[in-house]
Amino acid sequence: MSGSTELLTLARDIAAQAGAMILDRRRHHVEVASTKSSDVDVVTAVDHEAEALIHELLEKARPGDGFVGEEGGSGSSTSGVSWVVDPIDGTVNFLYNIPHYAVSIAAVEGEPAPGQWDLQAGVVFNPATGEMFQAAKGHGATLGDTPLQVASPVELSQALWLTGFAYAKQYRAEQGRLARELLPKVRDLRRMGTASLDLAAIAAARGNIYFERTLSPWDHAAGELIVTEAGGVVYGFDGAPAGREAIFAGHPDMVSVFHHAVEAAGGDRPLSDFL
């Protein structure tokens, strides 16, 4: 195994290389190559190309490491370290040339699954803006060279809530209902379409609370570490590990307040209820 700072250096270098390739491809025509959970949950050829590049570079640098990628790339670990990767988080934004998408790369020890992993290093890189959010376990989080710190807690009525919506129709109706219930109780809501950048924004005090459901491990692995290294907490309902059922992120006191608000609005029903 390697230290968290060494893993971070590698993640940062590879994210920059993948980001440069993605940005170059975005200068040309981009088309939908396939769909996933629904006909609006799209994948482009650039997603696949970027994941292949990241996997190749990681394998060359650290051949014993495992790999879990959103677009299907996988490999088991013999080193104790695995990489959890979303090559383009925010693919719909990328497709429409909205400059809010990211390369998300996390290094974990143990099983590469929420609640089982030990996050060691994470990078969330927006190629369109050049912003590189990063963290190494025990060494804090930064945007470039600037240290990050989550926002101090505020009254619920003054909280800016960052969130996202699922692509599957059966979950969207419930997410819309919950937004309708909570929006009058908060300052405002932002839905920007890239979970990893939402988490990075929480770490950078660009919002007060993040809450979303139906996320996959690669959506939040890197961002989760960036938030916790910026002084925040990340967890699911009732203190469970963050994952598909729920993910809250922010200052510990802010997360507690918003958690109670979600429960009071009936927003904690199991996702299986909506199938």
DOVO-588459 format. One line per 5 residues: number of its first residue (from 1); their letters; for each residue x, y, z of N, C-alpha, C, CB. Coordinates in steps of 0.2 Angstrom, whole numbers, plus 5000, padded with zeros to 4 digits. Atoms other than C-alpha are relative to their C-alpha. Glycine has a CB too. Example, Ala and Ser with C-alpha at 12.3 -4.5 7.8 and 13.67 -1.06 7.14 Angstrom:
BEGIN
1> as> 5004/4994/5000/5062/4978/5039/5004/5006/5000/4995/5000/5006 | 4996/4994/4999/5068/4995/5036/4996/5005/5003/5002/5002/4993;
# end
This chain:
BEGIN
1> msgst> 5004/4994/5000/5000/5000/5000/5004/5006/5000/4995/5000/5006 | 4996/4994/5001/5005/5018/4998/4996/5005/5005/5000/5003/4993 | 5003/4995/4996/5002/5034/5009/4995/5004/4996/5005/5004/5002 | 5005/4997/5003/4987/5044/5006/5002/5006/4995/4995/5003/5005 | 4998/4994/5004/4997/5059/4999/5003/4998/4993/5005/5004/5003;
6> elltl> 4997/5003/5006/5006/5048/4986/4994/4998/4995/5004/4994/5001 | 5006/5002/5004/4989/5041/4980/4996/5006/4998/4995/4996/5005 | 5003/4994/5003/4982/5059/4979/5004/5003/4994/5000/5005/5006 | 4996/4998/5006/4996/5064/4968/4999/4997/4994/5008/5000/5002 | 5001/5004/5006/4993/5050/4956/4993/5002/4998/5000/4993/5002;
11> ardia> 5007/4999/5002/4974/5053/4956/5000/5007/4997/4995/5000/5006 | 5000/4993/5003/4977/5072/4953/5003/5000/4993/5004/5005/5004 | 4997/5000/5007/4989/5069/4938/4996/4996/4995/5007/4996/5001 | 5004/5004/5005/4977/5056/4930/4994/5004/4999/4999/4993/5003 | 5006/4996/5002/4962/5067/4932/5001/5006/4996/4997/5003/5007;
16> aqaga> 4998/4995/5004/4971/5081/4924/5001/4998/4993/5007/5004/5002 | 4999/5003/5007/4976/5070/4909/4993/4998/4997/5004/4994/5000 | 5007/5002/5003/4958/5063/4907/4996/5006/4999/4996/4996/5006 | 5004/4994/5001/4951/5080/4909/5002/5004/4994/5001/5005/5006 | 4997/4997/5006/4962/5087/4895/4997/4997/4994/5007/5000/5000;
21> mildr> 5003/5004/5005/4956/5073/4884/4992/5002/4999/5001/4993/5001 | 5008/4999/5001/4937/5076/4888/4999/5007/4998/4998/4999/5008 | 5001/4993/5003/4939/5095/4885/5001/5000/4993/5004/5005/5004 | 4998/5000/5007/4947/5091/4868/4994/4997/4996/5006/4997/4999 | 5005/5003/5004/4933/5080/4863/4993/5004/5000/4998/4993/5004;
26> rrhhv> 5006/4996/5000/4920/5092/4869/5000/5006/4995/4999/5003/5007 | 5000/4994/5005/4926/5105/4856/4997/4997/4993/5007/5002/4999 | 5003/5003/5006/4919/5093/4843/4993/4997/5002/5004/4994/4997 | 5006/5002/4999/4902/5085/4841/5000/4994/5004/4996/4998/4993 | 5001/5005/4995/4896/5074/4855/4993/4997/4999/5001/5002/5007;
31> evast> 5007/5003/5001/4882/5061/4853/4999/4995/5006/5000/4996/4993 | 5002/5005/4995/4873/5049/4865/5002/4993/4997/4993/5000/5002 | 4998/5007/5002/4881/5031/4863/4995/4995/5003/5007/4999/5002 | 5004/5005/4997/4869/5022/4875/4996/5003/5006/5004/4994/5002 | 5004/4998/4994/4857/5024/4890/5001/4995/5005/4993/5002/4998;
36> kssdv> 4999/5005/4994/4857/5016/4907/4993/4999/5004/5005/5003/5005 | 5006/5001/4996/4843/5017/4920/4994/5002/4997/5001/5004/5007 | 5006/4998/5003/4831/5026/4909/5002/5003/4993/4996/5005/5004 | 4999/4997/5007/4830/5034/4891/5003/5007/5001/4994/5000/4996 | 4996/4994/5000/4837/5050/4898/5006/5000/5004/4995/5005/5004;
41> dvvta> 4994/5001/4996/4851/5043/4908/5005/4998/4995/4999/4994/5006 | 4996/5002/5006/4864/5044/4894/5007/4999/5002/4999/5006/4995 | 4992/5001/5000/4882/5039/4891/5002/5002/4993/5001/4992/5001 | 4997/4998/5006/4893/5046/4877/5006/4995/4999/5002/5007/5000 | 4994/5003/5002/4908/5038/4868/5006/5003/5004/5001/5000/4993;
46> vdhea> 4994/4997/4996/4919/5050/4878/5000/4997/5007/4999/5008/5000 | 5000/5003/4993/4913/5043/4895/5004/4993/4999/4993/4998/5002 | 4996/5006/5000/4920/5026/4889/5007/5001/4999/4997/4995/4994 | 4993/4999/5002/4935/5033/4881/5004/5003/5007/5001/5005/4995 | 4997/4997/4994/4939/5043/4897/5001/4995/5006/4996/5006/5003;
51> ealih> 4999/5005/4995/4936/5028/4909/5006/4995/4998/4994/4996/5001 | 4994/5004/5002/4948/5017/4898/5007/5003/5001/4999/4999/4992 | 4994/4997/4999/4961/5030/4899/5002/5000/5007/5000/5007/4997 | 4999/5000/4992/4960/5032/4918/5002/4993/5002/4994/5002/5004 | 4999/5007/4998/4960/5013/4920/5007/4998/4997/4995/4995/4997;
56> ellek> 4994/5002/5003/4975/5011/4908/5006/5004/5004/5001/5002/4993 | 4995/4996/4997/4985/5025/4917/5001/4997/5008/4999/5007/5001 | 5000/5002/4993/4981/5018/4935/5003/4993/5000/4993/4999/5003 | 4998/5007/5001/4985/5000/4929/5008/5000/4999/4997/4996/4995 | 4993/4999/5002/5002/5006/4922/5004/5002/5007/5001/5005/4995;
61> arpgd> 4997/4998/4994/5006/5015/4938/5000/4996/5006/4997/5007/5002 | 5001/5004/4994/5000/5003/4951/4996/4993/4998/4996/5004/5005 | 5003/5006/5003/4996/4986/4943/4997/4995/5004/5005/4996/4996 | 5004/5005/4995/4990/4977/4959/4994/5003/5003/5005/4999/5005 | 5006/4997/4998/4976/4989/4962/4994/4998/4997/5001/5008/5000;
66> gfvge> 5006/5001/5003/4958/4986/4960/4997/5006/4997/4995/4998/5005 | 5003/4994/5004/4946/4997/4949/4993/4998/5000/5003/5000/4993 | 5007/5001/5001/4928/5000/4949/4998/5007/4997/4996/5000/5007 | 5002/4994/5003/4921/5012/4936/4993/5000/4998/5005/5000/4993 | 5007/4999/5001/4904/5019/4932/4998/4996/4993/4998/5007/4999;
71> eggsg> 5002/5002/5006/4905/5013/4914/5002/4992/4999/5004/5004/4994 | 4999/5007/5000/4909/4995/4918/5007/4997/5001/4997/4997/4994 | 4993/5003/4999/4928/4994/4920/5000/4997/5007/5004/5006/4999 | 4999/5003/4993/4933/4983/4935/5006/4996/5000/4994/4995/5001 | 4995/5005/4999/4947/4973/4942/5001/5000/5007/5007/5004/4997;
76> sstsg> 4999/5002/4992/4951/4965/4959/5007/5003/5002/4999/4993/5001 | 4994/4998/4997/4964/4971/4970/5004/4995/5004/4999/5006/5006 | 4995/5004/4997/4980/4962/4976/5004/5004/5005/5004/4996/4996 | 4996/4996/4996/4987/4977/4984/4997/5003/5007/5002/5006/4996 | 5004/4997/4995/4973/4982/4996/4997/5007/4998/5004/5001/5006;
81> vswvv> 5002/4993/5003/4970/4998/4986/4995/4999/4994/5005/5005/4999 | 5004/5000/5006/4956/5000/4974/4998/5008/4998/4993/4996/5001 | 5002/4994/5003/4950/5015/4963/4993/5000/4998/5005/5002/4994 | 5007/4999/5001/4932/5021/4962/5000/5006/4996/4996/5000/5007 | 4999/4995/5005/4930/5031/4946/4994/5002/4997/5005/4998/4995;
86> dpidg> 5005/4998/5005/4917/5041/4937/5004/5005/4995/4994/5005/5004 | 4996/4996/5005/4925/5047/4921/4997/5007/4998/5001/4996/4994 | 5004/4994/5002/4912/5060/4917/4994/5000/5005/4999/5002/4993 | 5005/4999/4996/4901/5064/4932/4996/5007/4997/5001/5001/5007 | 5004/4995/5004/4887/5075/4924/5000/5000/4993/5003/5007/5002;
91> tvnfl> 5000/5001/5007/4886/5068/4907/4995/5004/4996/4999/4992/4999 | 5005/4996/5003/4870/5077/4903/5003/5007/4999/4993/5000/5003 | 4997/4994/5001/4879/5093/4906/5005/5000/4995/5003/5003/5007 | 4995/5001/5005/4893/5087/4896/4997/5000/4993/5005/4994/5001 | 5003/5000/5007/4882/5083/4881/4997/5006/4998/4994/4995/5001;
96> yniph> 5003/4993/5002/4874/5100/4881/5005/5006/5001/4994/5002/5005 | 4994/4995/4999/4891/5109/4884/4998/5005/5005/5000/5003/4993 | 5000/4996/4993/4886/5116/4901/5006/4998/5004/4993/4998/5004 | 4993/5001/4997/4903/5118/4909/4999/4998/5008/5004/5007/4999 | 5001/5002/4993/4898/5109/4925/5000/4992/5000/4994/5003/5003;
101> yavsi> 5000/5007/5000/4904/5091/4924/5007/4999/5003/4999/4997/4993 | 4994/5001/4997/4919/5082/4932/5003/4993/4999/4999/5001/5008 | 4996/5007/4999/4932/5068/4933/5000/4999/5007/5007/5000/4996 | 5000/5001/4993/4930/5060/4950/5004/4993/5001/4992/4999/5003 | 4996/5006/4999/4943/5048/4956/5002/4999/5007/5007/5001/4996;
106> aaveg> 4998/5002/4993/4945/5040/4973/5004/4994/5001/4993/5000/5004 | 4997/5006/4998/4957/5028/4981/4998/4998/5007/5008/5002/5000 | 5002/5003/4994/4951/5017/4994/5004/4994/5002/4992/4998/5000 | 4997/5007/4998/4958/5003/5005/4994/4996/5003/5005/5001/5006 | 5005/5005/4999/4947/4988/5009/4995/4999/4994/4996/5003/5006;
111> epapg> 5005/5001/5006/4931/4984/4999/4998/5006/4997/4994/4996/5003 | 5002/4994/5004/4927/4997/4986/4992/5001/5000/5003/5000/4993 | 5008/5000/4999/4909/4999/4993/4999/5005/5006/4997/4993/5001 | 5002/4996/4995/4901/5012/5004/4999/4996/5007/4994/5004/4999 | 5000/5004/4993/4902/5007/5023/5005/4995/5001/4993/4997/5000;
116> qwdlq> 4995/5005/4999/4916/4995/5019/5007/5003/4998/4999/4994/4996 | 4994/4997/5002/4929/5007/5011/5003/5004/5005/4999/5003/4994 | 4997/4995/4996/4942/5017/5020/5003/5005/4995/5006/4997/5004 | 4998/4996/5005/4944/5032/5009/5007/5003/5001/4995/5006/4999 | 4993/4997/5000/4962/5038/5006/5001/5006/4997/5005/4994/4998;
121> agvvf> 4999/4995/5005/4962/5050/4992/4995/5001/4996/5007/5000/4997 | 5005/4999/5005/4950/5059/4981/5001/5007/4997/4993/5001/5004 | 4999/4994/5004/4950/5071/4967/4993/5001/4996/5006/5000/4995 | 5006/4998/5004/4935/5080/4959/5003/5006/4995/4994/5002/5004 | 4997/4995/5005/4941/5090/4943/4995/5002/4995/5006/4997/4997;
126> npatg> 5005/4997/5006/4930/5101/4932/5005/5002/4995/4996/5006/5003 | 4995/4998/5005/4940/5102/4916/4997/5006/4996/5000/4994/4994 | 5002/4994/5004/4929/5116/4909/5002/5006/5004/4992/5000/5000 | 4999/4994/4997/4933/5128/4923/5008/4999/5003/4996/5001/5006 | 4993/5001/4997/4950/5120/4929/5000/4999/5007/5005/5006/4998;
131> emfqa> 5000/5000/4992/4945/5119/4947/5001/4992/5002/4993/5002/5003 | 4998/5006/4998/4953/5104/4955/4999/5000/5008/5008/4999/4999 | 5001/5001/4993/4946/5099/4972/5003/4994/5002/4992/5000/5002 | 4996/5005/4998/4956/5087/4982/5001/4999/5007/5007/5000/4996 | 4999/5001/4993/4959/5078/4998/5004/4994/5001/4993/5000/5004;
136> akghg> 4996/5006/4998/4971/5065/5006/4998/4999/5008/5007/5001/4999 | 5003/5002/4993/4965/5056/5022/5006/5003/5005/5000/4993/5001 | 4996/4997/4995/4972/5066/5037/5004/5006/4998/5005/4995/5002 | 4996/4995/5002/4979/5080/5027/4995/5006/4997/5004/4998/4994 | 5004/4995/5002/4964/5091/5024/4998/5000/4993/5003/5007/5001;
141> atlgd> 5003/5000/5007/4955/5096/5008/5002/5007/4997/4992/4999/5000 | 4998/4994/5003/4960/5110/4996/4996/5001/4993/5007/5001/4999 | 5002/4998/5007/4954/5119/4980/5006/5003/4997/4994/5004/4999 | 4993/4998/5002/4971/5120/4971/5004/5000/5006/4999/5007/4997 | 4996/5000/4994/4981/5126/4985/4997/5004/5006/5007/5005/4999;
146> tplqv> 5004/4996/4995/4967/5135/4995/4997/4995/5004/4995/5004/4997 | 5003/5005/4995/4962/5125/5011/4992/5001/5000/5002/5001/5007 | 5007/5000/5000/4943/5121/5011/4997/4999/5007/4997/4995/4995 | 5004/5001/4994/4931/5122/5026/4993/5001/4999/5003/5005/5006 | 5007/5000/5001/4913/5118/5026/4997/5006/5004/4996/4994/5003;
151> aspve> 5003/4995/4997/4901/5132/5030/4997/4999/5007/4994/5003/4996 | 5003/5001/4993/4896/5135/5048/4992/4999/5000/5001/5007/5004 | 5007/5001/5001/4878/5130/5052/4996/5006/5001/4998/4995/5006 | 5004/4994/5000/4864/5142/5050/4993/4997/5001/5000/5003/4993 | 5007/5002/4999/4845/5141/5053/4998/4997/4994/4995/5006/5002;
156> lsqal> 5002/5003/5006/4836/5130/5041/4997/5005/4995/4994/4995/5002 | 5003/4995/5004/4827/5145/5034/5005/5004/4996/4996/5005/5004 | 4994/4996/5003/4844/5152/5029/5004/4995/4996/5004/5004/5005 | 4996/5005/5003/4851/5136/5021/4999/4999/4993/4999/4993/5004 | 5001/5002/5007/4855/5133/5003/5002/4993/4999/5006/5005/4996;
161> wltgf> 5001/5008/5000/4851/5115/4999/5003/4998/4993/4993/4998/5001 | 4998/5002/5006/4861/5107/4985/4997/4992/4999/5008/5000/4999 | 5003/5007/5001/4853/5091/4978/5000/4998/4992/4993/5000/5002 | 5000/5002/5007/4850/5081/4962/4994/4995/5000/5006/4996/4998 | 5006/5005/5001/4836/5070/4955/5002/4994/4995/4994/5004/4996;
166> ayakq> 4999/5007/5004/4836/5052/4948/4998/5001/4993/4997/4994/5004 | 5002/5000/5007/4834/5048/4930/4994/4995/5000/5006/4998/4995 | 5005/5005/5000/4822/5034/4934/4993/5003/5002/5001/4994/5004 | 5006/4997/4999/4804/5040/4933/4997/4998/5007/4995/4999/4995 | 5003/5002/4993/4798/5030/4949/5003/5004/5006/5001/4993/5001;
171> yraeq> 4997/4996/4994/4810/5040/4960/4999/5008/4999/5007/4999/5001 | 5000/4993/5001/4808/5057/4952/4994/5003/5003/5000/5002/4992 | 5006/4997/4998/4790/5060/4957/5001/5001/5008/4994/4995/4999 | 4999/4999/4992/4795/5057/4976/5005/5005/5001/5002/4993/5003 | 4995/4995/4999/4810/5068/4974/4997/5007/4999/5006/4999/4996;
176> grlar> 5003/4993/5001/4799/5082/4967/4995/5001/5006/4996/4999/4993 | 5005/4999/4994/4786/5079/4981/5004/5003/5006/4997/4994/5002 | 4996/4998/4994/4800/5081/4994/5003/5007/4999/5006/4995/5001 | 4998/4993/5001/4807/5097/4986/4995/5005/5001/5003/5000/4992 | 5005/4996/4999/4790/5104/4986/4998/5002/5007/4993/4997/4996;
181> ellpk> 5001/4999/4993/4788/5101/5004/5006/5004/5004/5000/4993/5004 | 4994/4997/4997/4806/5107/5009/5001/5007/4998/5005/4996/5000 | 4998/4994/5003/4808/5122/4997/4998/5006/5004/4998/5001/4993 | 5002/4994/4996/4797/5134/5008/5004/5001/5006/4993/5000/5001 | 4996/5000/4993/4808/5130/5023/5007/5002/5000/4999/4993/5003;
186> vrdlr> 4993/4998/5001/4825/5134/5016/5001/5006/4996/5004/4994/4996 | 4998/4994/5004/4834/5149/5008/4998/4999/4993/5007/5002/5001 | 5001/5002/5007/4834/5140/4991/5003/4993/4999/5003/5006/4995 | 4998/5007/5003/4838/5124/4981/5004/5001/4994/4994/4996/4999 | 4996/5000/5006/4851/5121/4968/5001/4993/4998/5007/5003/5001;
191> rmgta> 4999/5007/5003/4851/5106/4956/5004/5002/4994/4993/4997/4998 | 4996/4998/5005/4866/5108/4946/5003/4994/4995/5006/5003/5003 | 5000/5006/5004/4867/5090/4939/5007/4996/5001/5000/5002/4993 | 4994/5003/5000/4884/5084/4945/5001/4999/5008/5006/5004/4997 | 5000/5002/4993/4884/5075/4962/5007/5002/5003/4998/4993/5002;
196> sldla> 4994/4999/4998/4903/5075/4964/5002/5008/5001/5005/4997/4996 | 4999/4993/5000/4904/5094/4961/4995/5003/5006/4999/5004/4994 | 5004/4997/4995/4889/5097/4973/5004/4999/5007/4994/4996/5000 | 4996/5002/4994/4900/5088/4987/5006/5005/5001/5002/4993/5000 | 4994/4996/5000/4915/5098/4982/4998/5007/5002/5003/5000/4994;
201> aiaaa> 5003/4993/4998/4904/5114/4984/4998/5001/5007/4994/5001/4996 | 5001/5000/4993/4899/5109/5001/5006/5001/5004/4996/4994/5002 | 4994/5000/4997/4917/5107/5006/5003/5007/4999/5005/4995/4997 | 4998/4993/5001/4920/5125/4999/4996/5005/5002/5001/5001/4992 | 5005/4995/4997/4906/5133/5008/4996/5003/4995/5004/5005/5005;
206> rgniy> 5005/4997/5005/4896/5136/4992/4993/4998/5001/5003/4998/4993 | 5007/5002/4998/4881/5128/5000/5000/4998/5007/4997/4995/4995 | 5000/5001/4993/4875/5124/5017/4999/4992/5001/4995/5003/5004 | 5002/5007/4999/4868/5106/5015/4999/4997/4993/4994/4999/5004 | 5001/5004/5006/4868/5092/5002/4996/4994/5002/5007/4998/4997;
211> fertl> 5004/5006/4999/4855/5079/5002/4998/4997/4993/4994/5001/5005 | 5003/5003/5006/4851/5067/4988/5000/4992/5001/5006/5001/4994 | 5001/5007/5000/4846/5049/4985/5002/4997/4993/4993/4998/5002 | 4999/5004/5006/4849/5035/4972/5007/5000/4997/4995/5002/4995 | 4993/4999/5002/4868/5039/4971/5004/4993/4999/5004/5005/5004;
216> spwdh> 4995/5006/5000/4881/5025/4966/5006/5002/5003/5001/4998/4992 | 4993/4999/4997/4898/5023/4974/5004/5005/4997/5003/4994/5001 | 4996/4996/5004/4907/5032/4960/4998/5007/5000/5001/4998/4993 | 5002/4993/5000/4896/5047/4962/5002/5004/5006/4992/5000/5000 | 4999/4997/4993/4901/5051/4980/5007/4998/5003/4995/4999/5004;
221> aagel> 4994/5002/4997/4917/5042/4984/5005/5006/5001/5004/4994/4996 | 4995/4995/5000/4930/5056/4980/4997/5006/5004/5002/5002/4994 | 5003/4994/4996/4918/5070/4986/4998/4999/5007/4993/5002/4996 | 5001/5002/4993/4914/5061/5002/5006/5002/5004/4998/4993/5001 | 4994/4999/4997/4932/5062/5007/5002/5008/5000/5006/4996/4997;
226> ivtea> 4998/4993/5000/4934/5080/5002/4995/5004/5005/4998/5003/4993 | 5004/4997/4995/4919/5085/5013/5003/4998/5007/4993/4998/4999 | 4998/5001/4993/4925/5076/5028/5007/5003/5002/5001/4992/5001 | 4993/4997/4999/4943/5082/5026/4999/5008/5001/5005/4999/4995 | 5001/4993/5000/4935/5100/5025/4996/5001/5007/4996/5003/4994;
231> ggvvy> 5003/4999/4993/4927/5097/5043/4993/4998/5000/5001/5007/5002 | 5007/5002/5000/4910/5090/5037/4999/4993/5002/4997/5002/4994 | 5002/5007/5000/4901/5074/5039/4996/4998/4994/4996/4999/5007 | 5003/5002/5006/4894/5063/5026/4997/4993/5003/5004/4998/4994 | 5003/5006/4998/4881/5049/5031/4993/5000/4997/5000/4999/5007;
236> gfdga> 5007/5001/5002/4864/5042/5027/4995/5000/5005/5000/4993/4997 | 5005/4999/4994/4848/5040/5037/5002/4996/5006/4994/4997/4997 | 4999/5003/4994/4850/5037/5055/5007/4998/5001/4996/4994/5002 | 4993/5002/4999/4869/5037/5054/5003/4995/4996/5001/4999/5007 | 4998/5006/5005/4870/5023/5041/5005/5003/4996/4995/4997/4997;
241> pagre> 4996/4998/5005/4884/5024/5029/4997/5004/4994/5005/4995/4997 | 5003/4997/5006/4881/5036/5014/4999/4995/4995/5004/5006/4998 | 5000/5004/5006/4875/5027/4999/4993/5001/4996/5000/4993/5003 | 5006/5000/5004/4860/5023/4988/4994/5003/5003/4999/4994/4996 | 5007/4998/4996/4846/5026/5001/5000/5007/5001/5000/4996/5006;
246> aifag> 4999/4993/4998/4853/5043/5006/5007/5002/5001/4995/5001/5006 | 4994/4997/4999/4867/5054/5007/4999/5008/5003/5005/5000/4994 | 5000/4993/4998/4868/5070/5018/5008/5002/5001/4997/5000/5007 | 4993/4997/5000/4884/5081/5018/5000/5007/5003/5004/4999/4994 | 5000/4993/4998/4888/5097/5027/5003/5000/5007/4994/5003/5000;
251> hpdmv> 4998/4999/4992/4893/5104/5045/4996/4995/5004/4999/5007/5002 | 5004/5005/4996/4888/5091/5058/4993/5002/5002/5004/4997/5006 | 5006/4998/4998/4875/5102/5065/4995/5002/4995/5001/5007/5004 | 5005/4999/5006/4867/5107/5048/4997/4994/4998/5004/5004/4995 | 5003/5006/5002/4866/5089/5043/4995/4997/5005/5006/4995/5000;
256> svfhh> 5005/5002/4995/4857/5085/5059/4993/5003/4999/5002/5001/5007 | 5006/4996/5001/4844/5099/5057/4997/4998/4993/5002/5007/4999 | 5003/5002/5007/4841/5094/5038/4998/4993/5001/5005/5001/4995 | 5002/5007/4999/4840/5076/5043/4993/4999/5003/5005/4996/5004 | 5006/4999/4996/4826/5080/5055/4994/5002/4995/5000/5004/5006;
261> aveaa> 5005/4997/5005/4817/5090/5041/4998/4995/4995/5003/5007/4997 | 5002/5006/5005/4818/5076/5029/4995/4995/5003/5006/4997/4997 | 5004/5005/4997/4811/5064/5041/4993/5003/5001/5003/4998/5006 | 5006/4997/4998/4797/5076/5046/4996/5001/4994/5001/5007/5003 | 5004/4999/5006/4792/5078/5028/4999/4993/4996/5004/5004/4995;
266> ggdrp> 5001/5007/5003/4791/5059/5025/5005/4998/4995/4993/4999/4998 | 4995/5001/5006/4807/5059/5014/5004/4994/5002/5004/5006/4999 | 4995/5005/4999/4815/5044/5022/4997/4993/4999/5002/5000/5008 | 5003/5006/5002/4804/5030/5015/5005/4996/4996/4993/5001/4996 | 4995/5004/5004/4814/5015/5008/4999/5001/4992/5000/4993/5002;
271> lsdfl> 5001/4999/5008/4817/5017/4989/4996/4995/4997/5007/5000/4997 | 5003/5006/5002/4810/5000/4987/4992/5001/5000/5001/4994/5004 | 5007/4998/5000/4793/5008/4991/4997/5003/4993/4998/5005/5006 | 5002/4997/5006/4793/5017/4974/5001/4996/4994/5004/5007/5000 | 4999/5004/5006/4797/5003/4963/4993/4997/4997/5004/4994/5002;
# end
